[in-house]
Amino acid sequence: MTSASAPAPGAIGAIADDFTGGTDVAVAFRRAGLRTVLLFGPPRPDEVLPPHDAVVVALKTRTIAPAEAVRLSVEAATWLRERGAEQFYFKYCSTFDSRPSGNIGPVADALAELLGASRVVVAPSSPDHLRTQYMGHLFVDRMLLSDSPMRHHPLTPMVDSSVPRLLRAQTSRPVSLIDLRMVRAGADRVRSLVADAPDRSYVVVDALSDSDLAEVGLACADDVLVTGAAGLAGGLGAARMHRLGARTAAGRPASAHPPSPAISAGSRSAVLAGSCSARTLEQVEHMRERHPSFLLDAVLTPDPQALARQALAWFDEQPADSTALIYSSIPSDRLAEVQRLLGVEGASEILETAMGRVARGLVERGVRRLVVAGGETSGAVVTALEVGGGVIGEEAAPGVPWIHSTGPVALDLLLKSGNFGDPELLTRSIRSTAQNGAAA
């Protein structure tokens, strides 16, 4: 981002714990009408922002050591505050994190200390993605999260659905609950209950619908720090837009949405999939039946450089008009065997490094449209390509927007969280890019 402008007074500064989460929260703000800037990775000290109402800094902190996650998050919040942010949003996954050693509590603690936040709302519901919370328990559609396929997640297995209980394992601060009955009593009631919570505490809030989250957003409109998934970001954005009404009447464009980037025409597309979530496995299988595919096998080739060379050599043999799928997504039983042989961290390091190298090789070969499945994989790809940020465009699925990257090489990126989208999303997204390219 290079266009000079004074920071917007009263802007929201959001910090996301992975890159797909960053795109998800950015599109929630954009839907609400906020002019939203998305940055990938720790922002540069000399980064200059265009006019904005919200800035999202997408980090890669979900599964790293807590101390490092805290350091990076605090640095991002300090950078945002120095550029005029007055309200801060810590965005984490709507499936939370079941590990007692997880990062949500420590990062929230550090941000609360930095910003002087006494009571902090915690609301992981995201109804667009069928993630809801009732009586403190997280659900996927009609299933408790601990009974869903997330219980087999290789890095953050969801073995408990109680958010208050999960959070108490990660923080020494008191944790209380505002249940759905109180939420539906309205924003004033929620605001009053938050104010009555103990000092230096977290208040977990139920929500089943966007209207519930709109009430929570109104209740949190004056809070310096709010935490949650993309659902509450939408409610908070709506409350902020209501307050920006005077500026709109004074000459601000009625629609704050940035123009949607055009899909690059005349260049190749590719899909990179690393998530092993049940939904991504369905999406990969759907695409494998229709497009050429290559499996990154870390057991057979445990050298990431060699693994990337194999994938790129295979890509070079494919027809120029084809769309290739390069993937490491495998079912949980096979993943467990890979992790037994290589170690959890070893397997992740090999595959993420290989994916980054593959992405660089694809761009060198003229690929300008990349669809990436998985938060960790998206982080590896964006980092390897040195993509610093981008303009949020149209959504291919709820919370999965096209991003027109900024930088020396313009790319169209679709970064998909592992559990997001319907089974045909990967195939449909590539088909839509091809149709756009043909029309152009």
C-alpha positions, 0 to 999 in steps of 0.5 A: 500500500503506497497511497498517502493519507492520514489515518481515519480517525476512530478506525478499527484495527483488527489482528487475525491469527492466520491469513484466511482468518484475516480475509474472513474478517476483512470481508465482514467489515467490507460487507458492513460498508467499511473501507477495509485494508488487508495486510499480510504479515507484520506490517512494515514500519514505513507502510502508508495506508489509503483512506480506511475505516478498518485495517486488518493485519493477518498474522500467522500466530495460531499454532506457533509458540505462545510467547511469539504469538504474543510478541507479534500480536502486541507489535501489530496492535502498537503499529495500528494504534500509532496509525489512528486505530481506536478500537481493536478486534482480535480475530480467531477461528470460529472453532476456537482452540482446545489446547490448554497451551493454545494462543487465544488466552495469552494473546487476548491477555497481552492485548488487554494489558496493552490497551487497558481493556478491563472487560473483554467480550469473547464471541466465536459464533459465525452463523454464515459458516454454521458456527454458533454458540448456545449456553457457552457451547460451540456447534457446527450446524446441529452438532457439538463441535467436539462431536464434529470432524474437528475433533480429529484436527491435526494441530488443534483437535476440538475435544471440548465444546465449552468456550468458558472452560477452554478459555479458563485453561488459557488465562488466569483472568475470570471468565463469565457467560452471557447466555442467549436469553440475555443477548435477546434482551437487547444491546443495552442488557448485554452492555449492562451485563458486561459492565457488571462483570469482574474487573480484568475478565472475559465475558463469553457471549452466546449467538445463534444468528447475525441479528444476535451478533448485531446486538452484541456489536452495538453493546461493544461499540465503545469497547477498546478491545473486542474478540471473536470470529468474523460473525461479530466483526460484521456486527461491530462493523454495522455499529461503526457504520451507524456512527459514520452516518454523519460522515456519509451525509457530509460527502463520503460515498454511500457505498464504501466497498472498494471496486472488485478486482477483475480476474486476470485474463490470459494466464494460468490458474492453479489450486494448492490444498494443504488442509486436512479438514473434512470439507477440504478433503471433499473439495479436493476429491471433487476437483481430482475427478475433473482436473489433473492432480499431484500429491505432495508425499512427504514420506516418500520425499521428505526433502521440501526442495526435492518435493517442490521440484517434483511437483513443478516438473509434473506441472510442466508436463500438463497441457497449457490450458489445464488447471492443476491441483497440487495437494497434501490434503489426506484423511486423518488416518493417513495423516496420523501415519505421516506424523508418526514417521516425520513428527507433527512439526516435521511434517508441517515444516516439509509440506509448508516449505514445499507449498511455498516453493511450489507457489513461487515456481508457479508464478514464475511460470506465468500462473496469476490466479491461485486458489489456496485451501488451508490457513497454514498453507495460505500463510506459507504461500502468501509469505513465500510470494511476499504478498504484503496486502490486497484489495478485497473483492467478491466472495466465492463463498461466505468469508472467502473473497478474491483478493487482488494482491499488491506488489511487483506481480499482480495476483488474484488469490482465493485463500480458503480456511479448511472448513469453509465452502461447499464441496464444489468450491475449488472446482467452481472457483477455477471455472469462474476464473476461466470464464472471466478470462475468456470473456475478457 
